């Protein structure tokens, strides 16, 4: 079998394409394959399918193909251009690559799977492509996936901000589908406008289908929901309980810092030394190494221990099945917190009270933000691994590539 015939079979080129020349470079570990077609054929206009004669040929282009026996393999061809009476001079569709692709479809399909399965660094090494090429592949895959994405109704939306780089300006808003656990969109900024632009991108039917939005107590996002749903926006806001607990944790930490400073100054030593992280745990998650300290301090008259107990008791609020059960519990808790003489705790309790409507809505929808349950840490990993794409546009592509639940693969013929 001649090498041109061999490659004809290996590439699976459809009619009328044939392999005209194969060059093997053993030292450079690469194979170059030239693909050609007979003259005098008519080709379809890529816009309307009208068969036209060849107008001319574009200059030679190269596509990376799957390796042959570990030799990097490149396809070369001069794509014919037709002159359609309606659409003018157009390059015809090639069966092995998408327009503007640098890789053949088979290579892209394989590369996407490798990129999905491993880190960017490892994928580049395995595929022998540059960061820039990997980026190019991911961007094309996401564009393809988004174009194919069916209009789906999302009942529960999760919204959160995420730092994308240093500085106040470098924030993005991440929108999730809570039930599917997918990231729907990554939008620049963390303003009302950021979230409004997401709602505006939906169809009227999709907007109507949204029953609740889980979020932190963030004014910008609250206002975006109220503006989008002027009738019943307030009923759709569910403050994520993990975020609410985070605010309480910060209050406990503020009490600890203040008390620790005071004890060090007045008594020259503090039992709170080295306990910062202890107080961030919930009761059943306290690591064994803290147990001794925990039991000693819990029963002490330290303000920190009191603040922690108040925080821990708030957590029980979400264990109630109904709002009717939760309401009296909240009232007792609120009284306790606001009479604790612990300023940060009082302040946190008052913030919660001002947002009570969104705490109560939990008992209707019982959702927590998908972001707080796994997606968040996955995004952090992607961010940490992606030194090469640390800007907001690239970050969006990478997050949607891995977490968008999109159908990314090119259609191979
Ligand atoms: Zn045409």
Boltz pocket constraint, residues with backbone or C-beta under 6 A from the ligand:
constraints:
  - pocket:
      binder: B
      contacts: [[A, 45], [A, 46], [A, 47], [A, 48], [A, 49], [A, 50], [A, 84], [A, 85], [A, 86], [A, 87], [A, 88]]
      max_distance: 6.0
